[in-house]
């Protein structure tokens, strides 16, 4: 057997990308294809071995933009507007940075939230303002060992370098667009370590994560190709295999082929899992089906496949519930950490937000089974203790379980309203439904107001004198939870009560949400991705010319997400522009175009 000797003389770029370098000088073929001007063959000595690498993986570098304070004149809900906003001095420069810097990370803007301040009821700032910066972090040099995955890795990863590269990309980047918190604040991301561990023993899930990563990288490459002039160097060689590590850096067609190949393997393996009695009931099978739904949502499927996957996951969940003599999913606050709890909570989130961001009258081909929810409210003393420990907001979704339950009630009322409208064809609301809507809207408003007031008091008492880093994570979750709650109240007013946009109640609430987005939500980050539904639904309602000045606030974030490979953002932008152009409600436009889409990322 011929002994293989690994060369250590490749250029730095090839080493970073973990691909084979042909070591040609002055530039290797890989650098020529990537239009890298300098091919660096210099040697760097590093002392300390593994401890050195471990202690330096969170290294920060590079300021890529600046923030300028820009106070708003209008008041905002719960006095929760920061003294500094996220307005960018050079917006075009930052946008260009997203397009041209291959290693820029979503977390580089999340730092801005730590620089903003909530205002307490007595007028004092929740956190003293600091000069905000855009910090770029590069996690490409983190090894898989940091994720504490079972060893050894499956042969498919060890024998195919590009698959290992895709798996790393999913773990380091894709998984963090599915949660509201950036990597440096959320090391326990379940889409990363839970799904990563499941995938290593479940071939169907592993192939799906690879497909997700492959398509994500392909979408980013496609955006770069659209925004950058063609390279002057030689074109991409057609001789490269779809398995090549060059695929996701420029060859979009080969990337699509590879994604489809991986999806075919996923469906083949999943069919075996579903037909096997034991594997059908496993958490990994449920995770695979939910991840298929996430794939179609993330990349903007318009053919209702996402809904079929959610329905399939719902059937598996209901089978488990029936076996325990239960027919409803319980939304409750709990510290339970097992896989099934996470999967059912994630399912509830996707199912509820999916219902809110679509219209029931679009579904003509099949009537999908409706999952019923019941809420189990936490004892106030227990809830207060959870808030003191900053553990009442679920980091996987950014929502408090009570707010998620309220959104489920909002979705149910919208379905009831549309169902009666279908039968009668008359735009009317019964006295009984009117009473339900007003009661629910009042409950949501009072709950948000009281909960935010209590959180402000807790901050002032327990955290105001501590380093901001201890509160930064919770601050992001507070903003996400508040925007979702306000959006639920807004949907009640517009879609059930049919209040016009000229209504002062509607206008003021929409402005409040918009100001929160402008102040606290970065252009492209984990939290921005998870607020896609709120950005879409509220942004689409800026129909009047008097509200047109707020449109760029939403458009900049939607476009930045699209540049980060979140392809459903392009669909959101397209529908928003049509709403503004034709002065139509987004749910009416979805019916006219027979679209059943969702933004439940």
C-alpha positions as CSV (number, residue, x, y, z in Angstrom):
1,X,0.0,0.0,0.0
2,X,1.4,3.4,-1.0
3,X,1.7,5.7,2.0
4,X,0.0,9.1,1.5
5,X,2.0,12.1,2.7
6,X,0.1,15.3,3.4
7,X,1.9,18.4,2.1
8,X,2.2,21.4,4.5
9,X,3.4,23.8,1.8
10,X,0.1,25.0,0.3
11,X,-0.9,28.7,0.3
12,X,-2.7,30.2,3.3
13,X,-6.1,30.6,1.4
14,X,-6.2,26.9,0.5
15,X,-5.4,26.0,4.1
16,X,-8.2,28.2,5.4
17,X,-10.6,26.6,3.0
18,X,-9.3,23.1,3.7
19,X,-8.8,22.2,0.1
20,X,-5.8,20.7,-1.8
21,X,-3.4,23.3,-3.2
22,X,-1.4,22.6,-6.3
23,X,1.4,24.8,-4.8
24,X,2.0,26.6,-8.1
25,X,3.7,30.0,-7.9
26,X,3.2,32.9,-8.0
27,X,-0.5,31.9,-7.8
28,X,-2.1,28.4,-7.4
29,X,-5.1,27.5,-9.6
30,X,-7.6,27.7,-6.7
31,X,-6.6,31.4,-6.1
32,X,-6.7,32.2,-9.8
33,X,-10.3,30.8,-10.0
34,X,-11.3,32.8,-6.9
35,X,-9.7,35.9,-8.3
36,X,-7.4,36.1,-5.2
37,X,-4.7,38.7,-6.1
38,X,-2.0,37.5,-3.7
39,X,-1.2,33.8,-3.1
40,X,0.5,33.8,0.2
41,X,3.0,30.9,0.8
42,X,4.7,32.5,3.9
43,X,5.2,30.4,7.0
44,X,3.7,31.4,10.4
45,X,5.0,29.9,13.6
46,X,2.4,29.4,16.4
47,X,3.4,28.4,19.9
48,X,1.2,26.6,22.4
49,X,-0.5,23.9,20.2
50,X,-4.0,23.0,21.1
51,X,-4.4,25.2,24.1
52,X,-3.4,28.2,22.0
53,X,-6.1,27.4,19.4
54,X,-8.7,26.8,22.0
55,X,-8.1,30.1,23.7
56,X,-8.1,32.1,20.5
57,X,-11.1,30.8,18.6
58,X,-13.3,33.7,19.7
59,X,-10.9,36.3,18.4
60,X,-12.6,39.6,17.2
61,X,-11.3,41.6,14.3
62,X,-12.1,44.4,11.9
63,X,-14.6,47.3,12.3
64,X,-16.6,47.4,9.1
65,X,-19.0,50.3,9.8
66,X,-20.0,53.0,12.2
67,X,-23.2,53.9,14.0
68,X,-24.5,57.4,14.6
69,X,-27.0,58.3,17.3
70,X,-30.3,59.4,15.8
71,X,-33.1,60.0,18.3
72,X,-36.7,59.6,17.2
73,X,-39.1,62.3,18.0
74,X,-42.2,60.1,18.4
75,X,-43.1,58.2,21.5
76,X,-43.0,54.4,21.6
77,X,-44.8,51.6,23.4
78,X,-43.7,51.0,27.0
79,X,-41.0,53.7,26.6
80,X,-38.8,51.0,25.2
81,X,-36.9,53.0,22.7
82,X,-33.1,53.2,23.0
83,X,-31.1,56.4,23.2
84,X,-29.1,55.3,20.2
85,X,-30.3,53.6,17.0
86,X,-28.8,51.4,14.4
87,X,-28.7,54.0,11.7
88,X,-25.6,53.5,9.6
89,X,-23.5,56.4,8.4
90,X,-22.4,54.6,5.2
91,X,-25.3,52.3,4.5
92,X,-24.1,51.5,1.0
93,X,-20.6,50.7,2.2
94,X,-21.9,48.2,4.8
95,X,-24.2,46.7,2.2
96,X,-21.3,46.2,-0.1
97,X,-19.4,44.6,2.7
98,X,-22.0,41.9,3.0
99,X,-21.7,41.2,-0.7
100,X,-18.0,41.1,-1.1
101,X,-16.6,39.7,2.2
102,X,-16.9,36.0,2.0
103,X,-16.1,35.4,5.6
104,X,-18.4,38.0,7.1
105,X,-20.7,36.6,9.8
106,X,-24.2,37.3,10.9
107,X,-23.1,37.9,14.4
108,X,-21.1,41.0,13.4
109,X,-24.2,43.3,13.8
110,X,-25.7,41.7,16.9
111,X,-23.3,43.7,19.0
112,X,-25.4,46.8,18.3
113,X,-28.2,45.5,20.6
114,X,-25.8,45.7,23.5
115,X,-25.2,49.3,22.8
116,X,-28.9,50.3,22.9
117,X,-30.8,51.0,26.1
118,X,-34.3,50.4,27.3
119,X,-35.8,53.3,29.3
120,X,-37.2,52.5,32.7
121,X,-40.6,53.8,33.9
122,X,-38.9,56.5,36.0
123,X,-37.0,57.8,32.9
124,X,-33.6,56.4,33.8
125,X,-31.7,54.3,31.1
126,X,-31.7,50.6,31.5
127,X,-28.2,50.5,30.2
128,X,-25.8,53.5,29.7
129,X,-25.1,54.0,26.0
130,X,-21.7,53.1,24.6
131,X,-20.2,54.0,21.2
132,X,-21.6,51.2,19.0
133,X,-19.5,49.5,16.4
134,X,-20.0,46.8,13.7
135,X,-17.7,43.9,14.8
136,X,-16.9,41.3,12.2
137,X,-16.2,37.8,13.6
138,X,-14.7,34.9,11.6
139,X,-15.5,31.5,13.0
140,X,-14.1,29.5,10.0
141,X,-11.1,28.3,12.1
142,X,-13.2,26.7,14.8
143,X,-12.7,22.9,14.7
144,X,-15.6,20.5,14.9
145,X,-14.2,19.3,18.2
146,X,-15.6,22.4,19.8
147,X,-19.1,21.1,19.2
148,X,-18.5,18.0,21.4
149,X,-19.8,15.6,18.7
150,X,-19.6,11.8,19.1
151,X,-16.4,10.3,17.7
152,X,-15.6,8.9,15.3
153,X,-17.5,10.8,12.6
154,X,-19.4,8.8,10.0
155,X,-17.5,7.6,7.0
156,X,-19.5,9.8,4.6
157,X,-17.9,12.8,6.3
158,X,-14.4,11.3,6.7
159,X,-14.2,10.0,3.2
160,X,-15.6,13.1,1.4
161,X,-13.8,16.3,2.3
162,X,-16.5,18.5,0.7
163,X,-19.2,16.9,2.8
164,X,-17.2,17.5,5.9
165,X,-16.8,21.1,4.8
166,X,-20.6,21.4,4.3
167,X,-21.3,19.9,7.7
168,X,-19.0,22.5,9.3
169,X,-20.7,25.3,7.4
170,X,-24.1,24.2,8.7
171,X,-22.8,24.0,12.3
172,X,-21.0,27.3,12.2
173,X,-23.3,29.5,10.1
174,X,-26.6,28.0,8.8
175,X,-27.8,26.8,12.2
176,X,-27.4,30.3,13.6
177,X,-29.9,31.8,11.2
178,X,-32.6,29.5,12.7
179,X,-32.3,31.1,16.2
180,X,-32.5,34.7,17.4
181,X,-29.1,34.7,19.2
182,X,-25.6,34.9,17.6
183,X,-23.0,32.2,18.3
184,X,-21.1,34.1,20.9
185,X,-24.2,34.3,23.1
186,X,-25.8,30.9,22.4
187,X,-23.3,28.0,22.6
188,X,-26.2,25.6,23.2
189,X,-28.0,26.2,19.9
190,X,-30.2,23.1,19.6
191,X,-30.1,23.3,15.7
192,X,-26.3,23.0,16.1
193,X,-25.5,20.5,18.9
194,X,-28.8,18.6,19.2
195,X,-29.2,18.2,15.4
196,X,-25.5,17.7,14.9
197,X,-25.5,14.8,17.3
198,X,-28.7,13.3,15.9
199,X,-27.4,13.6,12.4
200,X,-24.2,11.5,13.1
201,X,-26.4,8.5,13.9
202,X,-29.3,9.3,11.5
203,X,-28.3,9.2,7.8
204,X,-31.5,10.9,6.6
205,X,-31.0,13.9,8.8
206,X,-27.2,14.0,8.0
207,X,-27.9,14.1,4.3
208,X,-30.5,16.8,4.8
209,X,-28.2,19.0,6.9
210,X,-25.6,18.7,4.1
211,X,-28.3,19.6,1.5
212,X,-29.3,22.6,3.6
213,X,-25.7,23.8,3.9
214,X,-25.1,23.2,0.2
215,X,-28.1,25.2,-0.9
216,X,-27.3,28.0,1.6
217,X,-23.9,28.4,0.2
218,X,-25.2,28.2,-3.4
219,X,-27.7,31.0,-2.6
220,X,-24.9,33.2,-1.2
221,X,-22.8,32.5,-4.3
222,X,-25.8,33.3,-6.6
223,X,-26.2,36.7,-4.8
224,X,-22.6,37.5,-5.2
225,X,-22.7,36.6,-8.9
226,X,-25.6,38.9,-9.4
227,X,-24.0,41.8,-7.6
228,X,-20.3,41.5,-8.7
229,X,-18.8,41.9,-12.2
230,X,-17.5,38.7,-13.9
231,X,-13.9,37.9,-13.1
232,X,-11.2,38.7,-15.6
233,X,-9.5,35.4,-15.0
234,X,-10.2,32.1,-16.8
235,X,-13.8,30.8,-16.4
236,X,-14.7,27.9,-14.1
237,X,-13.5,24.6,-15.5
238,X,-16.3,22.2,-16.4
239,X,-14.1,19.3,-15.4
240,X,-14.8,19.7,-11.7
241,X,-17.1,17.2,-10.0
242,X,-20.2,18.3,-8.1
243,X,-18.4,16.8,-5.1
244,X,-15.6,19.3,-5.5
245,X,-14.9,21.8,-2.7
246,X,-15.1,24.6,-5.3
247,X,-18.8,24.1,-5.9
248,X,-20.2,26.5,-3.4
249,X,-17.7,29.3,-4.2
250,X,-18.8,30.0,-7.7
251,X,-20.4,27.1,-9.6
252,X,-24.1,27.7,-8.8
253,X,-25.2,25.0,-11.3
254,X,-23.0,22.3,-9.7
255,X,-24.2,23.5,-6.3
256,X,-27.8,22.9,-7.3
257,X,-27.0,19.4,-8.6
258,X,-25.3,18.5,-5.4
259,X,-28.2,19.8,-3.3
260,X,-30.7,17.8,-5.3
261,X,-28.5,14.7,-5.0
262,X,-28.4,15.0,-1.2
263,X,-32.1,15.6,-1.0
264,X,-32.8,12.5,-3.0
265,X,-30.7,10.5,-0.5
266,X,-32.6,12.2,2.3
267,X,-36.0,11.1,1.0
268,X,-34.7,7.6,0.3
269,X,-33.4,7.2,3.8
270,X,-36.5,8.9,5.4
271,X,-38.8,6.5,3.6
272,X,-37.0,3.7,5.3
273,X,-37.3,5.5,8.7
274,X,-41.0,6.1,8.4
275,X,-41.8,2.5,7.3
276,X,-39.8,1.1,10.2
277,X,-42.0,0.9,13.4
278,X,-39.2,1.7,15.8
279,X,-37.5,4.5,13.8
280,X,-40.9,6.1,12.9
281,X,-41.3,7.0,16.6
282,X,-37.8,8.3,17.0
283,X,-36.9,11.9,17.7
284,X,-34.5,11.9,14.8
285,X,-37.2,11.0,12.3
286,X,-39.4,13.9,13.6
287,X,-36.4,16.2,13.4
288,X,-35.7,15.2,9.8
289,X,-39.3,16.0,8.7
290,X,-39.3,19.3,10.6
291,X,-36.0,20.2,9.0
292,X,-37.5,19.5,5.5
293,X,-40.2,22.0,6.4
294,X,-37.5,24.5,7.5
295,X,-35.6,23.9,4.2
296,X,-38.6,24.8,2.1
297,X,-39.4,27.8,4.3
298,X,-35.8,29.1,4.3
299,X,-35.5,28.8,0.6
300,X,-39.0,30.1,-0.2
301,X,-40.9,27.1,-1.5
302,X,-44.2,28.2,-3.2
303,X,-45.7,24.7,-3.8
304,X,-47.0,24.1,-0.3
305,X,-44.4,21.4,0.3
306,X,-43.5,23.1,3.6
307,X,-47.1,22.7,4.8
308,X,-47.1,19.0,3.8
309,X,-44.0,18.5,5.9
310,X,-45.4,20.4,8.9
311,X,-48.6,18.3,8.6
312,X,-46.5,15.1,8.5
313,X,-44.6,16.1,11.6
314,X,-48.0,17.0,13.2
315,X,-49.2,13.5,12.5
316,X,-46.2,11.9,14.2
317,X,-46.7,14.2,17.2
318,X,-50.4,13.4,17.4
319,X,-49.6,9.6,17.3
320,X,-47.4,10.1,20.4
321,X,-50.1,12.2,22.1
322,X,-52.8,9.7,21.4
323,X,-50.7,6.9,22.8
324,X,-50.7,8.9,26.1
325,X,-54.4,9.6,25.9
326,X,-53.9,13.3,25.0
327,X,-55.2,15.2,22.0
328,X,-53.8,18.6,22.5
329,X,-50.3,20.1,22.6
330,X,-49.5,22.0,25.8
331,X,-47.7,25.3,25.6
332,X,-46.1,25.8,29.0
333,X,-43.0,27.2,30.6
334,X,-40.6,24.5,31.6
335,X,-36.9,23.9,32.1
336,X,-37.2,20.5,30.4
337,X,-34.3,20.0,28.0
338,X,-35.0,16.7,26.2
339,X,-35.1,16.4,22.4
340,X,-38.8,15.8,22.2
341,X,-39.7,18.9,24.1
342,X,-37.6,21.1,21.8
343,X,-39.0,19.4,18.7
344,X,-42.7,19.9,19.8
345,X,-42.0,23.5,20.8
346,X,-40.3,24.2,17.5
347,X,-43.2,22.5,15.7
348,X,-45.7,24.7,17.6
349,X,-43.8,27.8,16.6
350,X,-43.7,26.9,12.9
351,X,-47.3,25.7,12.9
352,X,-48.6,28.9,14.6
353,X,-46.5,31.4,12.6
354,X,-47.2,29.5,9.4
355,X,-50.9,30.0,10.1
356,X,-50.4,33.7,10.8
357,X,-48.4,34.3,7.6
358,X,-50.8,32.6,5.2
359,X,-54.5,32.6,4.4
360,X,-56.8,29.5,4.8
361,X,-58.7,30.2,1.6
362,X,-55.5,29.5,-0.4
363,X,-55.6,25.8,0.6
364,X,-57.9,24.2,-1.9
365,X,-56.2,20.9,-2.7
366,X,-56.3,19.4,0.8
367,X,-57.6,20.2,4.3
368,X,-54.8,19.7,6.6
369,X,-55.3,18.4,10.2
370,X,-55.4,21.3,12.7
371,X,-53.3,20.9,15.8
372,X,-55.1,22.2,18.9
373,X,-53.2,23.9,21.6
374,X,-53.8,24.5,25.3
375,X,-51.9,26.9,27.5
376,X,-50.6,26.1,30.9
377,X,-49.8,29.4,32.6
378,X,-46.9,29.5,35.1
379,X,-47.5,30.4,38.7
380,X,-46.6,34.2,39.1
381,X,-44.1,33.5,41.8
382,X,-42.3,30.9,39.7
383,X,-42.4,33.2,36.6
384,X,-40.9,36.0,38.6
385,X,-38.1,33.7,39.7
386,X,-37.5,32.6,36.1
387,X,-37.3,36.3,35.1
388,X,-34.8,37.0,37.8
389,X,-32.7,34.2,36.4
390,X,-33.3,35.4,32.8
391,X,-34.7,32.0,31.8
392,X,-38.4,32.9,31.0
393,X,-37.7,33.5,27.3
394,X,-37.1,30.5,25.1
395,X,-33.7,31.0,23.3
396,X,-34.6,28.8,20.4
397,X,-37.5,31.0,19.3
398,X,-37.1,34.2,21.3
399,X,-40.6,33.9,22.6
400,X,-42.1,33.5,26.0
401,X,-44.5,30.6,26.0
402,X,-47.4,32.9,27.0
403,X,-46.8,35.1,24.0
404,X,-46.6,32.0,21.7
405,X,-50.0,30.9,23.2
406,X,-51.5,34.3,22.4
407,X,-50.2,34.1,18.8
408,X,-52.0,30.7,18.6
409,X,-55.2,32.3,19.7
410,X,-54.7,35.1,17.2
411,X,-54.2,32.5,14.4
412,X,-57.4,30.6,15.6
413,X,-59.5,33.8,15.4
414,X,-58.2,34.7,11.9
415,X,-59.1,31.2,10.7
416,X,-62.6,31.5,12.2
417,X,-63.1,34.8,10.6
418,X,-61.9,33.6,7.2
419,X,-64.0,30.4,7.5
420,X,-67.2,32.3,8.1
421,X,-66.3,34.7,5.3
422,X,-65.9,31.8,2.9
423,X,-69.3,30.4,3.7
424,X,-71.3,33.6,3.6
425,X,-69.2,35.8,1.3
426,X,-70.0,38.8,3.5
427,X,-67.4,40.9,5.3
428,X,-69.0,40.8,8.8
429,X,-68.1,39.8,12.4
430,X,-70.5,38.4,14.9
431,X,-71.0,39.9,18.4
432,X,-69.5,36.8,19.9
433,X,-66.3,37.0,17.8
434,X,-66.0,40.7,18.4
435,X,-66.1,40.1,22.1
436,X,-63.4,37.4,21.8
437,X,-61.1,39.6,19.7
438,X,-61.4,42.6,22.1
439,X,-60.7,40.4,25.1
440,X,-57.7,38.8,23.5
441,X,-56.3,42.1,22.3
442,X,-56.7,43.6,25.8
443,X,-55.0,40.5,27.4
444,X,-52.0,40.8,25.0
445,X,-51.6,44.5,25.5
446,X,-51.8,44.3,29.3
447,X,-49.5,41.3,29.5
448,X,-46.8,42.9,27.4
449,X,-47.0,46.1,29.4
450,X,-46.9,44.4,32.8
451,X,-44.2,41.8,31.8
452,X,-41.9,44.5,30.3
453,X,-42.4,46.7,33.4
454,X,-41.5,43.8,35.7
455,X,-38.4,43.0,33.6
456,X,-37.3,46.6,33.8
457,X,-37.6,46.5,37.6
458,X,-35.7,43.3,37.7
459,X,-32.9,44.7,35.6
460,X,-32.6,47.8,37.8
461,X,-32.5,45.8,41.0
462,X,-30.3,42.8,39.9
463,X,-28.3,43.7,36.7
464,X,-27.9,47.4,36.4
465,X,-24.5,47.3,38.2
466,X,-23.3,44.2,36.5
467,X,-21.4,44.0,33.1
468,X,-23.7,44.4,30.2
469,X,-22.5,41.1,28.7
470,X,-24.5,39.2,31.4
471,X,-27.7,40.8,30.1
472,X,-27.0,41.1,26.4
473,X,-28.5,37.8,25.4
474,X,-31.7,38.4,27.4
475,X,-32.0,41.9,25.8
476,X,-32.1,40.4,22.3
477,X,-34.8,37.9,23.4
478,X,-36.8,40.7,25.0
479,X,-36.9,42.7,21.8
480,X,-37.8,39.6,19.7
481,X,-40.6,38.6,22.2
482,X,-42.0,42.2,22.3
483,X,-42.1,42.7,18.5
484,X,-43.9,39.3,18.1
485,X,-46.4,40.2,20.7
486,X,-47.2,43.6,19.2
487,X,-47.4,42.0,15.7
488,X,-50.0,39.6,17.1
489,X,-52.1,42.5,18.4
490,X,-51.7,44.3,15.1
491,X,-52.9,41.2,13.1
492,X,-56.0,41.1,15.2
493,X,-56.8,44.7,14.5
494,X,-56.2,44.4,10.7
495,X,-57.3,40.9,9.8
496,X,-60.1,40.2,12.2
497,X,-61.5,43.6,13.1
498,X,-60.8,45.0,9.6
499,X,-59.6,48.3,11.0
500,X,-58.5,50.5,8.2
501,X,-54.9,51.8,7.9
502,X,-56.3,55.3,8.5
503,X,-57.3,54.3,12.0
504,X,-55.1,56.1,14.6
505,X,-55.0,52.8,16.6
506,X,-53.6,50.9,13.7
507,X,-51.2,53.7,12.6
508,X,-49.7,54.2,16.1
509,X,-49.2,50.5,16.7
510,X,-47.5,50.1,13.3
511,X,-45.2,53.0,14.0
512,X,-44.3,51.6,17.4
513,X,-43.3,48.3,15.9
514,X,-41.4,50.1,13.1
515,X,-39.5,52.1,15.7
516,X,-38.5,49.0,17.6
517,X,-37.3,47.4,14.4
518,X,-35.3,50.5,13.5
519,X,-33.7,50.8,16.9
520,X,-33.0,47.3,17.9
521,X,-33.1,44.9,14.9
522,X,-29.8,44.7,12.9
523,X,-29.7,44.7,9.2
524,X,-28.8,41.0,8.9
525,X,-28.4,38.8,12.0
526,X,-29.9,35.8,13.7
527,X,-32.6,37.9,15.4
528,X,-33.4,39.6,12.0
529,X,-33.9,36.2,10.3
530,X,-36.2,35.0,13.1
531,X,-38.3,38.2,12.9
532,X,-39.0,37.6,9.1
533,X,-42.7,37.3,9.6
534,X,-43.0,40.5,11.6
535,X,-40.8,42.3,9.1
536,X,-42.9,41.0,6.2
537,X,-46.4,41.5,7.6
538,X,-45.8,45.0,9.1
539,X,-43.6,46.2,6.2
540,X,-46.3,45.1,3.7
541,X,-48.9,47.3,5.5
542,X,-47.0,50.6,4.8
543,X,-49.4,51.2,1.9
544,X,-50.2,54.9,2.4
545,X,-47.8,57.5,1.0
546,X,-47.6,59.1,4.5
547,X,-46.0,55.8,5.7
548,X,-43.7,55.4,2.7
549,X,-40.8,57.0,4.7
550,X,-40.7,53.8,6.9
551,X,-40.4,51.4,4.0
552,X,-36.6,51.5,3.8
553,X,-36.4,50.3,7.4
554,X,-37.9,47.0,6.4
555,X,-36.4,46.8,2.9
556,X,-32.8,47.2,4.1
557,X,-33.3,44.2,6.5
558,X,-35.1,42.1,3.9
559,X,-32.4,42.7,1.3
560,X,-29.5,42.1,3.8
561,X,-31.1,38.7,4.7
562,X,-31.4,37.8,1.0
563,X,-27.7,38.5,0.6
564,X,-27.0,36.2,3.5
565,X,-28.6,33.3,1.6
566,X,-32.1,33.5,3.3
567,X,-33.9,33.1,0.0
568,X,-37.4,33.6,1.4
569,X,-36.5,37.2,1.9
570,X,-36.6,37.7,-1.9
571,X,-40.2,36.4,-1.9
572,X,-41.0,38.8,1.0
573,X,-39.5,41.7,-0.9
574,X,-41.4,40.9,-4.1
575,X,-44.8,40.7,-2.3
576,X,-44.1,43.9,-0.3
577,X,-43.3,45.8,-3.4
578,X,-46.6,44.6,-5.0
579,X,-48.6,45.6,-1.9
580,X,-47.1,49.1,-2.0
581,X,-47.6,49.4,-5.8
582,X,-51.2,48.2,-6.0
583,X,-52.2,49.4,-2.5
584,X,-53.4,45.8,-1.5
585,X,-53.3,43.9,1.7
586,X,-50.7,41.2,1.7
587,X,-53.2,38.5,2.6
588,X,-55.5,39.5,-0.3
589,X,-52.5,39.4,-2.7
590,X,-51.6,35.9,-1.5
591,X,-55.2,34.7,-2.3
592,X,-55.1,36.3,-5.8
593,X,-51.8,34.7,-6.6
594,X,-52.7,31.4,-4.9
595,X,-49.6,31.5,-2.7
596,X,-49.3,29.5,0.5
597,X,-46.0,30.8,2.0
598,X,-44.7,31.3,5.4
599,X,-41.8,33.1,7.1
600,X,-41.6,30.9,10.2
601,X,-37.8,30.7,10.4
